[in-house]
Amino acid sequence: MTPHLPQLLGEIYRNESRLIFAALVRLLGDFDLAEDAMHDAFKTALEQWRKKGIPSNPRAWLVSTGRFKAIDLIRRQSKFDPLQAVHAEQMVAETVDPSSQVDQAIEDDMLRLIFTCCHPALSLDARTAMTMREVCDLTTEAIASAFLVTPATMAQRIVRAKAKIREAKIPFEVPPEHELPDRMDAVLQVIYLVFNEGYYTSSGGSAIRVDLSSEAIRLGRLLHTLLPEPEAAGLLGLMLLHESRRSARTTPTGDLILLEDQNRSLWDRHLIAEGLSLVAQAFSSKPAGPYALQAAIAALHAEAAHSDATDWAQIAGLYGLLLRIHPSPIIELNRAIAIAMHKGPEAGLRQIDAILERGELNSYHLAHSARAELCRKLGQIADARASWERALALAQQDPERRFIERKLSELGAASYPD
């Protein structure tokens, strides 16, 4: 008899369930069947471990039990579908008993799961939804909330993605070495998308979704452990350096605090030290990739004792390198802001106006916010007000709207002194 068995199983579920699920996906070849089988295995464990004691390898026991539960289910269904009987017997004959496998083989299944959910045959939306649901184990409701769709819409997106994996016969495997660079890009993109939605939410009443950023970091750590590629180190370092500033990014009431105004004593020095070490790893092989370059920029901010000590010249240079290998109007905007900090607001404003004239960021509120601040510094109050008002009209997040409203109020006070 084990008095604390429910607590023990709860802990195993929190720490091991995704590994168990990944192994069952490989053994059963079906996401939904694997999910049902895993839950059946935990239910069986609660009954059997009370009577027989805890097995020496609980994870392998749960995988093995889940597999047999799924085979039993298919055999029961075979009464109505003879093909299911054939399927069940093939599974018995072809699959290896998981209890005979070492833990490393089961851990490798998690890597296979990540690459399957992030397969380029799926759309980016589908990859993100599948990763958050099947790898991170977030609820459909939580994913829908993060990406501004209804739970029903998100559920359909996940169902379609699973159907695509099944119909396209996407293999449950880590890609061969020659395909790895391109496939890694898809995985890293999804992890960073999840992190960004948590670090800086696209809408709603809060600026931060800790559950999403924490889950992305956990996933980044897992990927870096299983596959320590330079860009995996770069992405993890980038996320940790951003995360180190979390407690300083908002007031107790949830209002935004700009980087230059943050209390740097609140920054997490342990996360910074780990992030800096990962940046060094990411630069261990040349040339540096886009995540390594972004991590290096974050490192320069982290190393500056105060805002005025920031090496803006080097940051502008790194954005220039990043722009060369990963062209993007948002990277161009960030480079323009760095140039403004290094060479003065007029130089930065010219760059931002050129971007906006091309029309690429006309609906991006941060571009208008950046322009407004540079106009304010140059004394162009009417232009600053117009840009702040445009930014306010585009902003979707409540803390950001409050921030812009304060800026407009300050602008009015500056324009009409007593």
VEXKE-968329 format. One line per 10 residues: number of its first residue (from 1); their letters; for each residue y, z, x of C-alpha. Coordinates in steps of 0.02 Angstrom, whole numbers, plus 32768, in hexadecimal, padded with zeros to 4 digits. Each point is the difference from the previous one (the first is absolute). Example, Ala and Ser with C-alpha at 12.3 -4.5 7.8 and 13.67 -1.06 7.14 Angstrom:
// residues 2
1	as	7F1F/8186/8267 ~ 80AC/7FDF/8045
END
This chain:
// residues 418
1	mtphlpqllg	8000/8000/8000 ~ 80AC/7FCF/8045 ~ 808D/8060/7FA7 ~ 808D/7F92/8040 ~ 7FA8/7F5A/7FE3 ~ 8086/7FB6/7F8C ~ 8087/8024/8082 ~ 7F93/7FB6/808A ~ 7FDE/7F62/7F9C ~ 80BA/7FF3/7FD8
11	eiyrnesrli	8028/8007/80B8 ~ 7F7B/7F7D/8029 ~ 8047/7F92/7F76 ~ 80B1/800E/8045 ~ 7FCB/7FDE/80B4 ~ 7F6A/7F8D/7FEF ~ 8003/7FA7/7F58 ~ 8051/7F60/803F ~ 7F82/7FF4/808F ~ 7F72/8019/7F84
21	faalvrllgd	804B/7F81/7F89 ~ 8015/7F80/808B ~ 7F49/8014/8034 ~ 7FC9/7FE9/7F4B ~ 8069/7F63/7FED ~ 7FA2/7FB6/8094 ~ 7F56/8037/7FBE ~ 801D/7FCE/7F4B ~ 8078/7F6E/8012 ~ 806A/8035/7F6B
31	fdlaedamhd	809C/806C/7FFA ~ 7FE9/8045/7F50 ~ 7F46/8023/8017 ~ 8027/8059/80A4 ~ 8085/806C/7FAC ~ 7F8A/8033/7F74 ~ 7F73/8020/807B ~ 806D/806F/806C ~ 8033/806D/7F6E ~ 7F4B/800B/7FC6
41	afktaleqwr	7FCF/8038/80B0 ~ 8081/808D/8001 ~ 7FC6/8039/7F54 ~ 7F4B/8001/803C ~ 8032/8060/809C ~ 804A/808A/7F95 ~ 7F59/8013/7FA8 ~ 7F87/7FE9/8091 ~ 805B/8059/808E ~ 8004/809F/7F98
51	kkgipsnpra	7F41/7FFE/7FF9 ~ 7FD0/7FB2/80A7 ~ 8091/802A/8070 ~ 8081/7F93/8058 ~ 7FB4/7F6F/8064 ~ 801D/7FF4/80BB ~ 8066/7F5F/7FE9 ~ 805A/800B/7F57 ~ 805A/7F5A/8014 ~ 7F5F/7F9D/801F
61	wlvstgrfka	7FA9/805F/7F72 ~ 808A/7FCF/7F87 ~ 7FFB/7F49/8035 ~ 7F42/7FFA/7FF1 ~ 8002/8057/7F57 ~ 808A/7F8E/7FC0 ~ 7F9D/7F68/8034 ~ 7F64/8039/7FA3 ~ 8067/8030/7F67 ~ 8047/7F4E/7FFD
71	idlirrqskf	7F52/7FB4/8010 ~ 7FC2/806D/7F70 ~ 8093/7FC6/7F97 ~ 7FDB/7F49/8024 ~ 7F48/801B/7FD5 ~ 8030/804B/7F59 ~ 8071/7F6C/7FDC ~ 7F71/7F8A/802D ~ 7FB0/8026/7F57 ~ 8087/7F90/7FB6
81	dplqavhaeq	8014/7F89/8094 ~ 7F68/7FCC/8068 ~ 8072/7FC4/808C ~ 8039/80B4/8018 ~ 7F4B/8033/8025 ~ 7FF9/7F7E/808A ~ 80A7/803F/8042 ~ 7FC2/80B4/8005 ~ 7F62/7FD5/805E ~ 8062/7F96/807D
91	mvaetvdpss	8070/8095/8021 ~ 7F6A/8071/801D ~ 7FB5/7F82/8078 ~ 809C/7FCB/805E ~ 806B/809B/8016 ~ 7FE2/8081/8085 ~ 7FF5/80B5/7FC9 ~ 80AC/8048/802D ~ 7FB4/80A8/8031 ~ 7FB6/7FAA/8098
101	qvdqaieddm	80A9/7FBE/8039 ~ 8073/8058/807A ~ 80AC/8037/7FC4 ~ 8055/7F79/8069 ~ 7FAD/7F78/7F98 ~ 8047/804E/7F62 ~ 80AC/8013/8050 ~ 7FFD/7F47/802D ~ 7FF0/7FDD/7F47 ~ 80B0/8043/7FE6
111	lrliftcchp	8042/7F7C/8076 ~ 7F9E/7F7C/7FA0 ~ 804B/8041/7F5D ~ 80B2/7FF4/8043 ~ 7FE9/7F4C/803B ~ 7FAD/7FCE/7F5C ~ 808D/8049/7F96 ~ 8081/7FAA/8070 ~ 7FA9/7F56/8007 ~ 807F/7F70/8008
121	alsldartam	7FA7/7FAA/7F6E ~ 8052/8085/7F93 ~ 80B9/7FFF/7FD7 ~ 806D/8084/8055 ~ 8012/805C/7F5A ~ 7F43/8002/7FEA ~ 7FE1/8038/80B3 ~ 807A/808F/7FEC ~ 7FB8/8037/7F58 ~ 7F4C/7FF8/8041
131	tmrevcdltt	802A/8062/809E ~ 805C/8088/7FA3 ~ 7F77/800F/7F7D ~ 7F5F/7FE8/8063 ~ 8031/803C/80B0 ~ 8084/8083/7FD7 ~ 7FB0/8036/7F5A ~ 80A8/8006/7FA7 ~ 7FFA/7FF8/7F43 ~ 802C/7F60/7FA6
141	eaiasaflvt	8090/805D/7FAE ~ 8048/8036/80A9 ~ 7FF5/7F4F/8046 ~ 8050/7FB8/7F64 ~ 808E/807D/800C ~ 801F/7FD5/80B7 ~ 800E/7F46/7FDD ~ 805B/8004/7F59 ~ 7F78/7FB9/7F90 ~ 7F9F/804B/7F70
151	patmaqrivr	7F56/8051/8023 ~ 7FAF/7F78/7F95 ~ 804F/7F78/806B ~ 7FC9/8056/80A0 ~ 7F50/8019/7FBC ~ 7FF5/7F46/7FDA ~ 803F/7FD7/80AE ~ 7F75/806A/804D ~ 7F7C/7FB5/7F8C ~ 8035/7F50/8030
161	akakireaki	7FFD/802C/80B9 ~ 7F4E/8043/7FF2 ~ 7FCC/7F63/7FA3 ~ 804E/7F95/8088 ~ 7F9F/805E/8087 ~ 7F5F/7FE8/7F9E ~ 801B/7F49/7FD0 ~ 8040/7FCA/80AB ~ 7F70/805F/8052 ~ 807A/8055/8076
171	pfevppehel	7F90/8053/8081 ~ 8003/80BC/8015 ~ 801A/7FFD/80BB ~ 8077/8016/8090 ~ 8037/7F4E/802D ~ 7FC0/7FB0/80A0 ~ 806C/8017/809A ~ 8052/7F54/7FF7 ~ 803E/8025/7F4D ~ 8036/80B2/8023
181	pdrmdavlqv	80B9/7FE4/802D ~ 8027/7FA4/7F5D ~ 7F9A/8078/7F97 ~ 804F/8098/8053 ~ 80AA/7FBF/7FCC ~ 7FCC/8005/7F49 ~ 7FBE/80B2/8010 ~ 8099/8041/805C ~ 8073/7FAC/7F83 ~ 7FAE/805B/7F6E
191	iylvfnegyy	8004/80A9/8058 ~ 80B9/7FEB/802B ~ 8028/7FC9/7F4F ~ 7FB0/809E/7FBC ~ 805E/8069/8080 ~ 80A8/7FB0/7FD9 ~ 7FEB/801D/7F46 ~ 7FE4/80B8/8026 ~ 8084/8011/8087 ~ 8087/7FA7/7F9C
201	tssggsairv	7FCE/7FE7/7F4A ~ 8039/7F60/7FAD ~ 8039/8059/7F61 ~ 7FFD/809F/7F9B ~ 8045/80AF/800E ~ 7FC6/8029/80B0 ~ 8025/7FB0/80A8 ~ 7F57/8031/8049 ~ 7F4B/7FF7/7FC5 ~ 7FA6/8075/8079
211	dlsseairlg	7F55/7FD8/7FB7 ~ 8011/7F47/802C ~ 804A/8016/80AF ~ 7F7E/8085/802A ~ 7F72/7F91/7FC2 ~ 8040/7F6E/8068 ~ 8007/806D/809B ~ 7F4F/803E/7FDE ~ 7FC7/7F4C/7FEF ~ 805F/7FCF/809E
221	rllhtllpep	7FAC/808D/8061 ~ 7F56/7FC9/7FC0 ~ 801D/7F4B/8031 ~ 8041/8030/80AC ~ 7F67/8070/801C ~ 7F84/7F7C/7FC7 ~ 8058/7F6C/804F ~ 807E/8035/8086 ~ 8060/7F5C/800D ~ 80B3/8003/8047
231	eaagllglml	804E/7FD0/7F5A ~ 7F9D/8086/7FA4 ~ 804A/807C/807D ~ 80AC/7FB4/7FE6 ~ 7FF8/8010/7F43 ~ 7FC0/80B3/8006 ~ 8087/802F/807E ~ 8085/7FAE/7F93 ~ 7FC8/805E/7F65 ~ 7FF7/80A7/805B
241	lhesrrsart	80AE/7FEB/804B ~ 8048/7FD8/7F55 ~ 7FA0/808E/7FB0 ~ 8043/807A/8083 ~ 80AB/7FF2/7FAE ~ 7FC6/801E/7F4D ~ 8042/80B3/7FE9 ~ 80AC/7FCA/803E ~ 8011/7F64/7F94 ~ 8031/8053/7F5D
251	tptgdlille	8060/8099/7FC5 ~ 7FA6/808C/7FA0 ~ 8039/7FA9/7F61 ~ 7FB5/7F5A/8036 ~ 809D/7FA3/8037 ~ 7FF6/7F87/8092 ~ 803D/802C/80AF ~ 8021/7F6E/8076 ~ 7FAD/7FFF/80AB ~ 80A4/801F/805B
261	dqnrslwdrh	8023/809B/7F95 ~ 7F53/804F/8008 ~ 7FE2/80AC/804C ~ 7F90/7FCD/8091 ~ 7FC2/80B0/801A ~ 7F9B/7FE4/7F5F ~ 7FA4/7F6C/804B ~ 7F48/8023/8021 ~ 7FEE/8001/80BE ~ 7F41/7FFF/7FFA
271	liaeglslva	7FFF/7F5E/7F9B ~ 8084/7FB7/8076 ~ 7F97/802A/8099 ~ 7F66/7FB1/7FB2 ~ 8064/7F68/7FC9 ~ 8049/7FE6/80AE ~ 7F52/8007/804C ~ 7FC4/7F7C/7F85 ~ 8095/7F91/8029 ~ 7FCD/8007/80B7
281	qafsskpagp	7F4E/7FCD/7FCE ~ 8043/7F71/7F97 ~ 805F/7FBB/8096 ~ 7F68/800F/8072 ~ 7FD7/7F49/7FE4 ~ 807F/7F74/8000 ~ 8053/7FB5/7FA1 ~ 802F/808A/7F86 ~ 7FE2/7FDB/7F49 ~ 8077/801B/7F6E
291	yalqaaiaal	7FC4/80B1/7FD8 ~ 800D/8034/80B6 ~ 80B3/7FBE/8006 ~ 8030/805B/7F60 ~ 7FAF/809E/8044 ~ 8066/7FEE/80A0 ~ 809F/7FF7/7F98 ~ 7FCC/809D/7FA1 ~ 7FDB/8054/80A8 ~ 80B1/7FE0/803E
301	haeaahsdat	8045/8056/7F65 ~ 7F86/8091/8017 ~ 802F/8018/80B6 ~ 80BB/8006/7FE1 ~ 803D/80B5/8000 ~ 808D/7FD1/7F89 ~ 803D/7F64/7FA7 ~ 8080/7FD1/8085 ~ 7F78/8002/8086 ~ 7F9D/7F75/7FAB
311	dwaqiaglyg	7FE2/7F69/8071 ~ 803E/7F7D/7F86 ~ 8003/7F77/8083 ~ 7F46/8012/801D ~ 7FDF/800D/7F45 ~ 805F/7F5D/7FE1 ~ 7F9C/7FAE/808B ~ 7F5A/803A/7FB7 ~ 8033/7FBE/7F55 ~ 8027/7F5A/8055
321	lllrihpspi	7F4F/7FFB/8048 ~ 7FB8/8030/7F57 ~ 8063/7F78/7FAA ~ 7FB8/7F80/8078 ~ 7F4A/8029/7FDC ~ 8014/8036/7F4A ~ 8095/7FA6/7FB0 ~ 8043/805E/7F69 ~ 80AB/8013/7FB0 ~ 7FE6/80BD/7FF4
331	ielnraiaia	7FDE/800B/80BB ~ 809A/7F94/801A ~ 8063/807C/7F95 ~ 7FC1/8093/8067 ~ 8030/7FA5/809F ~ 80AF/7FE2/7FB8 ~ 8012/80BB/7FDE ~ 7FC9/8027/80B2 ~ 807F/7F82/8043 ~ 8087/8054/7F97
341	mhkgpeaglr	7FD4/80A8/804B ~ 8000/7FB7/80B0 ~ 8090/7F83/7FFE ~ 8066/8039/7F6A ~ 8005/7FE4/7F43 ~ 8053/7F55/800A ~ 7F70/7FB5/8065 ~ 7F81/8048/7F87 ~ 805F/7FC9/7F66 ~ 8002/7F4A/803C
351	qidailerge	7F43/8006/800E ~ 7FE8/804D/7F53 ~ 8077/7F86/7FAD ~ 7F9E/7F6F/804D ~ 7F5E/8045/7FB9 ~ 804B/8019/7F52 ~ 804E/7F53/8003 ~ 7F50/7FB7/8011 ~ 7FD4/805C/7F5F ~ 7F62/8050/8046
361	lnsyhlahsa	8031/80B6/7FE2 ~ 8079/7FEF/7F6F ~ 7F8F/806D/7F94 ~ 7FDB/8080/8088 ~ 806C/8098/7FE1 ~ 7FF6/8041/80B4 ~ 8052/7F61/8041 ~ 8096/801F/7F8F ~ 8002/80B9/802E ~ 8004/7FD3/80BA
371	raelcrklgq	808C/7F83/7FE2 ~ 8063/8080/7F9C ~ 7FF8/8081/808B ~ 8039/7F84/8086 ~ 8090/7FC6/7F90 ~ 8032/80B6/7FE8 ~ 8003/801D/80BC ~ 806F/7F66/8013 ~ 8078/803C/7F79 ~ 7FD0/7F73/7F89
381	iadaraswer	7FFD/8073/7F69 ~ 7FFA/7F7F/7F75 ~ 7F6D/7FA6/8053 ~ 7FA9/80A5/801E ~ 8013/8031/7F49 ~ 7FBD/7F58/7FC5 ~ 7F68/800E/8071 ~ 7FDC/80B4/7FCC ~ 800C/7FCD/7F49 ~ 7F88/7F70/801F
391	alalaqqdpe	7F88/8078/8058 ~ 800C/807B/7F6F ~ 7FD4/7F78/7F83 ~ 7F64/7FD3/8065 ~ 7FC2/80AF/802F ~ 7F64/803A/7FA2 ~ 7FED/80AF/8048 ~ 8060/8093/7FB7 ~ 802A/8058/80A6 ~ 803F/7F5C/8045
401	rrfierklse	806E/7FE2/7F68 ~ 804A/80AE/8014 ~ 8021/7FDD/80B8 ~ 805B/7F5D/7FD9 ~ 8065/8053/7F76 ~ 8039/8084/807D ~ 8033/7F76/8079 ~ 8065/7FAA/7F78 ~ 8052/80A5/7FD5 ~ 802C/8021/80B6
411	lgaasypd	8044/7F4F/800D ~ 8072/8021/7F6C ~ 803F/80A1/804F ~ 8020/7FA4/80A3 ~ 805C/7F74/7FA7 ~ 8074/8070/7F9C ~ 802E/8099/806A ~ 8068/808C/7FB6
END
